[in-house]
Amino acid sequence: MFAVVRPDPGLFEGTAFGAEFHKVATRRMLPAGAELMRPGDAITHIPVVVKGSLRILVQDADGHERFLYHIMPGESCAMSLTCCTTNRNSSVRAVVEEEAELLMIPARYADEWMAHPEWRRFVSENQAQRFGELLETIEVVAFHRMDEQLWNYLVKRVHATGSTTIKGTHEDIAHELNSPREVVTRLLQQLQREGRVTLSRGSLEVHPATLPAS
């Protein structure tokens, strides 16, 4: 297992707003691989991760996808928060990376709660973090070779779950990197020759000694 430090998901505890927040929040459990949201879906609830993690992907008009970032415990989806306040449908796909426990907040509270400083701070911090991660993704896509993009993707998934085992086929990974499967297969085989991964049917193992610090 790869050690990962995660934020404290005990949101708004000890505040008057915390009582209001937890009064309307409903808990939802989702297994790994489940879809929480698809492009075009109406945003009826805002997810806040308690346990596990979500993988967020953007999709173009032709259905091509690209991995963006993960949502970890104590965090929410900045895209959902933005869509709620602007009355827009989802522009991303959210997939459960590992079994997740979520707090689901009715969308109407996203704007209503802006009167509370705790909620404003939470929204601001989530948006700032997501913006930074989007800039990092743009940099990787624009300036890094595909082998570097693939390794960056694998590292992020390991850091998100704390497990060095990544489930999914070469086709799945290629789809999320918007790359031909043959290219991803060739690059994964190269990583295996370098001793950085071990490939298996439907999964791969990333070797901890080759990982950068989280």
C-alpha positions as a Markdown table, in Angstrom:
| # | Residue | x | y | z |
|---|---|---|---|---|
| 1 | Met | 0.0 | 0.0 | 0.0 |
| 2 | Phe | 1.1 | 3.5 | -0.8 |
| 3 | Ala | 0.7 | 5.9 | 2.1 |
| 4 | Val | -1.5 | 8.9 | 1.4 |
| 5 | Val | -2.6 | 11.8 | 3.7 |
| 6 | Arg | -6.2 | 12.9 | 3.3 |
| 7 | Pro | -8.1 | 15.8 | 4.6 |
| 8 | Asp | -10.4 | 15.5 | 7.7 |
| 9 | Pro | -13.9 | 14.9 | 6.3 |
| 10 | Gly | -15.5 | 16.2 | 9.5 |
| 11 | Leu | -16.9 | 19.3 | 7.8 |
| 12 | Phe | -18.2 | 22.3 | 9.7 |
| 13 | Glu | -18.2 | 20.5 | 13.0 |
| 14 | Gly | -18.7 | 22.7 | 16.0 |
| 15 | Thr | -20.4 | 25.5 | 14.1 |
| 16 | Ala | -24.0 | 26.6 | 13.8 |
| 17 | Phe | -23.8 | 26.1 | 10.1 |
| 18 | Gly | -22.6 | 22.5 | 10.6 |
| 19 | Ala | -26.0 | 21.6 | 12.2 |
| 20 | Glu | -27.8 | 23.0 | 9.2 |
| 21 | Phe | -25.5 | 21.3 | 6.7 |
| 22 | His | -25.8 | 17.8 | 8.2 |
| 23 | Lys | -29.6 | 18.2 | 8.6 |
| 24 | Val | -30.1 | 18.3 | 4.9 |
| 25 | Ala | -27.3 | 16.1 | 3.8 |
| 26 | Thr | -28.1 | 12.5 | 2.8 |
| 27 | Arg | -25.5 | 9.7 | 2.8 |
| 28 | Arg | -24.9 | 7.6 | -0.3 |
| 29 | Met | -22.6 | 4.6 | -0.8 |
| 30 | Leu | -21.3 | 3.8 | -4.3 |
| 31 | Pro | -19.0 | 0.9 | -5.4 |
| 32 | Ala | -15.8 | 1.4 | -7.3 |
| 33 | Gly | -16.5 | 2.0 | -11.0 |
| 34 | Ala | -20.0 | 3.4 | -10.5 |
| 35 | Glu | -21.0 | 6.6 | -12.4 |
| 36 | Leu | -22.2 | 9.4 | -10.3 |
| 37 | Met | -22.6 | 11.9 | -13.0 |
| 38 | Arg | -22.5 | 12.2 | -16.8 |
| 39 | Pro | -22.3 | 15.2 | -19.2 |
| 40 | Gly | -25.7 | 16.7 | -19.7 |
| 41 | Asp | -27.1 | 15.5 | -16.4 |
| 42 | Ala | -29.1 | 18.0 | -14.4 |
| 43 | Ile | -27.4 | 18.8 | -11.2 |
| 44 | Thr | -29.9 | 18.0 | -8.5 |
| 45 | His | -27.4 | 17.4 | -5.7 |
| 46 | Ile | -23.8 | 18.4 | -4.8 |
| 47 | Pro | -21.6 | 15.5 | -3.7 |
| 48 | Val | -19.2 | 15.9 | -0.8 |
| 49 | Val | -16.8 | 13.0 | -0.4 |
| 50 | Val | -16.5 | 11.4 | 3.1 |
| 51 | Lys | -14.6 | 8.3 | 2.2 |
| 52 | Gly | -13.1 | 7.0 | -1.1 |
| 53 | Ser | -12.6 | 9.2 | -4.1 |
| 54 | Leu | -14.1 | 10.3 | -7.4 |
| 55 | Arg | -12.4 | 10.5 | -10.8 |
| 56 | Ile | -13.5 | 13.5 | -12.9 |
| 57 | Leu | -13.3 | 13.4 | -16.7 |
| 58 | Val | -14.3 | 15.9 | -19.4 |
| 59 | Gln | -15.9 | 14.9 | -22.6 |
| 60 | Asp | -16.1 | 16.6 | -26.0 |
| 61 | Ala | -18.9 | 16.7 | -28.5 |
| 62 | Asp | -17.6 | 13.5 | -30.2 |
| 63 | Gly | -17.5 | 11.6 | -27.0 |
| 64 | His | -13.7 | 11.7 | -26.5 |
| 65 | Glu | -12.8 | 11.9 | -22.8 |
| 66 | Arg | -9.9 | 13.2 | -20.8 |
| 67 | Phe | -9.0 | 12.6 | -17.2 |
| 68 | Leu | -8.9 | 15.9 | -15.2 |
| 69 | Tyr | -8.5 | 15.3 | -11.4 |
| 70 | His | -9.7 | 13.4 | -8.3 |
| 71 | Ile | -12.0 | 14.5 | -5.6 |
| 72 | Met | -10.8 | 13.3 | -2.2 |
| 73 | Pro | -12.4 | 13.1 | 1.3 |
| 74 | Gly | -13.5 | 16.5 | 2.6 |
| 75 | Glu | -13.8 | 17.9 | -0.9 |
| 76 | Ser | -16.6 | 18.5 | -3.4 |
| 77 | Cys | -16.9 | 18.9 | -7.2 |
| 78 | Ala | -16.2 | 22.5 | -8.2 |
| 79 | Met | -18.0 | 21.8 | -11.5 |
| 80 | Ser | -21.2 | 20.8 | -9.7 |
| 81 | Leu | -21.0 | 23.9 | -7.5 |
| 82 | Thr | -20.6 | 26.1 | -10.5 |
| 83 | Cys | -23.4 | 24.5 | -12.4 |
| 84 | Cys | -25.8 | 24.9 | -9.5 |
| 85 | Thr | -25.2 | 28.6 | -9.2 |
| 86 | Thr | -25.5 | 29.1 | -13.0 |
| 87 | Asn | -28.4 | 26.7 | -13.6 |
| 88 | Arg | -26.3 | 24.6 | -16.1 |
| 89 | Asn | -26.2 | 20.9 | -16.6 |
| 90 | Ser | -23.1 | 18.9 | -15.9 |
| 91 | Ser | -20.1 | 19.2 | -18.2 |
| 92 | Val | -18.1 | 16.3 | -16.7 |
| 93 | Arg | -18.4 | 12.6 | -15.9 |
| 94 | Ala | -17.7 | 11.5 | -12.3 |
| 95 | Val | -16.7 | 7.9 | -11.7 |
| 96 | Val | -16.1 | 6.3 | -8.3 |
| 97 | Glu | -12.4 | 5.5 | -8.1 |
| 98 | Glu | -12.7 | 3.4 | -4.9 |
| 99 | Glu | -15.8 | 2.6 | -2.9 |
| 100 | Ala | -17.1 | 5.9 | -1.8 |
| 101 | Glu | -19.3 | 7.4 | 0.9 |
| 102 | Leu | -20.8 | 10.7 | -0.1 |
| 103 | Leu | -22.9 | 13.4 | 1.5 |
| 104 | Met | -25.4 | 14.6 | -1.1 |
| 105 | Ile | -26.6 | 18.2 | -0.7 |
| 106 | Pro | -29.7 | 19.4 | -2.6 |
| 107 | Ala | -28.5 | 21.8 | -5.3 |
| 108 | Arg | -30.7 | 24.7 | -4.2 |
| 109 | Tyr | -28.6 | 25.2 | -1.1 |
| 110 | Ala | -25.4 | 26.0 | -3.1 |
| 111 | Asp | -26.4 | 29.6 | -3.6 |
| 112 | Glu | -28.6 | 29.9 | -0.5 |
| 113 | Trp | -25.7 | 29.0 | 1.8 |
| 114 | Met | -23.3 | 31.6 | 0.4 |
| 115 | Ala | -24.6 | 33.8 | 3.3 |
| 116 | His | -22.6 | 31.5 | 5.6 |
| 117 | Pro | -18.8 | 32.3 | 5.8 |
| 118 | Glu | -18.0 | 28.6 | 6.4 |
| 119 | Trp | -19.7 | 27.6 | 3.1 |
| 120 | Arg | -18.2 | 30.5 | 1.2 |
| 121 | Arg | -14.8 | 29.4 | 2.4 |
| 122 | Phe | -15.5 | 25.7 | 1.5 |
| 123 | Val | -16.6 | 26.7 | -2.0 |
| 124 | Ser | -13.7 | 29.1 | -2.6 |
| 125 | Glu | -11.1 | 26.5 | -1.4 |
| 126 | Asn | -12.6 | 23.8 | -3.6 |
| 127 | Gln | -12.6 | 26.1 | -6.7 |
| 128 | Ala | -9.1 | 27.2 | -6.1 |
| 129 | Gln | -7.8 | 23.7 | -5.7 |
| 130 | Arg | -9.6 | 22.5 | -8.8 |
| 131 | Phe | -8.3 | 25.5 | -10.8 |
| 132 | Gly | -4.8 | 24.6 | -9.9 |
| 133 | Glu | -5.3 | 21.0 | -10.9 |
| 134 | Leu | -6.8 | 22.0 | -14.2 |
| 135 | Leu | -3.7 | 24.2 | -14.9 |
| 136 | Glu | -1.5 | 21.2 | -14.1 |
| 137 | Thr | -3.6 | 19.0 | -16.5 |
| 138 | Ile | -3.3 | 21.5 | -19.3 |
| 139 | Glu | 0.5 | 21.7 | -18.7 |
| 140 | Val | 0.8 | 18.0 | -18.9 |
| 141 | Val | -1.3 | 17.7 | -22.1 |
| 142 | Ala | 0.3 | 20.6 | -23.8 |
| 143 | Phe | 4.0 | 20.1 | -23.0 |
| 144 | His | 4.5 | 16.5 | -22.0 |
| 145 | Arg | 5.0 | 13.4 | -24.2 |
| 146 | Met | 2.4 | 10.7 | -24.1 |
| 147 | Asp | 4.6 | 8.5 | -22.0 |
| 148 | Glu | 4.9 | 11.2 | -19.4 |
| 149 | Gln | 1.1 | 11.8 | -19.5 |
| 150 | Leu | 0.5 | 8.1 | -19.0 |
| 151 | Trp | 2.8 | 7.9 | -16.0 |
| 152 | Asn | 1.3 | 11.1 | -14.5 |
| 153 | Tyr | -2.1 | 9.5 | -14.8 |
| 154 | Leu | -1.1 | 6.3 | -13.1 |
| 155 | Val | 0.6 | 8.2 | -10.3 |
| 156 | Lys | -2.5 | 10.3 | -9.6 |
| 157 | Arg | -4.7 | 7.2 | -9.5 |
| 158 | Val | -2.3 | 5.5 | -7.0 |
| 159 | His | -2.2 | 8.6 | -4.8 |
| 160 | Ala | -6.1 | 8.8 | -4.9 |
| 161 | Thr | -6.6 | 5.3 | -3.6 |
| 162 | Gly | -3.6 | 4.5 | -1.6 |
| 163 | Ser | -3.3 | 1.3 | -3.6 |
| 164 | Thr | -0.7 | 0.5 | -6.2 |
| 165 | Thr | -3.1 | -1.8 | -8.0 |
| 166 | Ile | -5.0 | 0.0 | -10.8 |
| 167 | Lys | -8.0 | -1.9 | -12.2 |
| 168 | Gly | -8.9 | -1.3 | -15.9 |
| 169 | Thr | -8.0 | -2.5 | -19.3 |
| 170 | His | -5.6 | -0.8 | -21.7 |
| 171 | Glu | -8.7 | 0.3 | -23.6 |
| 172 | Asp | -10.1 | 2.0 | -20.5 |
| 173 | Ile | -6.9 | 3.9 | -19.8 |
| 174 | Ala | -6.5 | 4.9 | -23.5 |
| 175 | His | -10.1 | 6.2 | -23.4 |
| 176 | Glu | -9.4 | 8.4 | -20.4 |
| 177 | Leu | -6.2 | 9.8 | -21.9 |
| 178 | Asn | -7.9 | 10.3 | -25.4 |
| 179 | Ser | -5.1 | 8.2 | -27.0 |
| 180 | Pro | -5.2 | 5.1 | -29.3 |
| 181 | Arg | -5.2 | 1.9 | -27.4 |
| 182 | Glu | -2.1 | 0.6 | -29.3 |
| 183 | Val | -0.1 | 3.6 | -28.1 |
| 184 | Val | -1.1 | 3.1 | -24.5 |
| 185 | Thr | -0.3 | -0.7 | -24.7 |
| 186 | Arg | 3.1 | 0.0 | -26.2 |
| 187 | Leu | 3.9 | 2.6 | -23.5 |
| 188 | Leu | 2.7 | 0.3 | -20.7 |
| 189 | Gln | 4.9 | -2.5 | -22.0 |
| 190 | Gln | 7.8 | -0.1 | -22.0 |
| 191 | Leu | 7.0 | 0.8 | -18.3 |
| 192 | Gln | 7.0 | -2.9 | -17.6 |
| 193 | Arg | 10.4 | -3.4 | -19.2 |
| 194 | Glu | 11.7 | -0.5 | -17.0 |
| 195 | Gly | 10.4 | -2.2 | -13.9 |
| 196 | Arg | 7.9 | 0.5 | -13.1 |
| 197 | Val | 4.7 | -1.6 | -13.5 |
| 198 | Thr | 3.6 | -5.2 | -13.8 |
| 199 | Leu | 0.8 | -5.8 | -16.3 |
| 200 | Ser | -2.0 | -8.3 | -15.7 |
| 201 | Arg | -5.3 | -9.0 | -17.4 |
| 202 | Gly | -7.7 | -6.2 | -16.4 |
| 203 | Ser | -5.3 | -4.5 | -14.0 |
| 204 | Leu | -1.7 | -3.4 | -13.5 |
| 205 | Glu | 0.6 | -3.0 | -10.5 |
| 206 | Val | 2.6 | 0.2 | -10.0 |
| 207 | His | 5.8 | -0.5 | -8.1 |
| 208 | Pro | 6.1 | 1.7 | -5.0 |
| 209 | Ala | 9.8 | 2.3 | -5.3 |
| 210 | Thr | 9.3 | 4.1 | -8.6 |
| 211 | Leu | 6.6 | 6.5 | -7.4 |
| 212 | Pro | 7.3 | 10.1 | -6.6 |
| 213 | Ala | 6.3 | 11.5 | -3.2 |
| 214 | Ser | 2.6 | 12.5 | -2.9 |
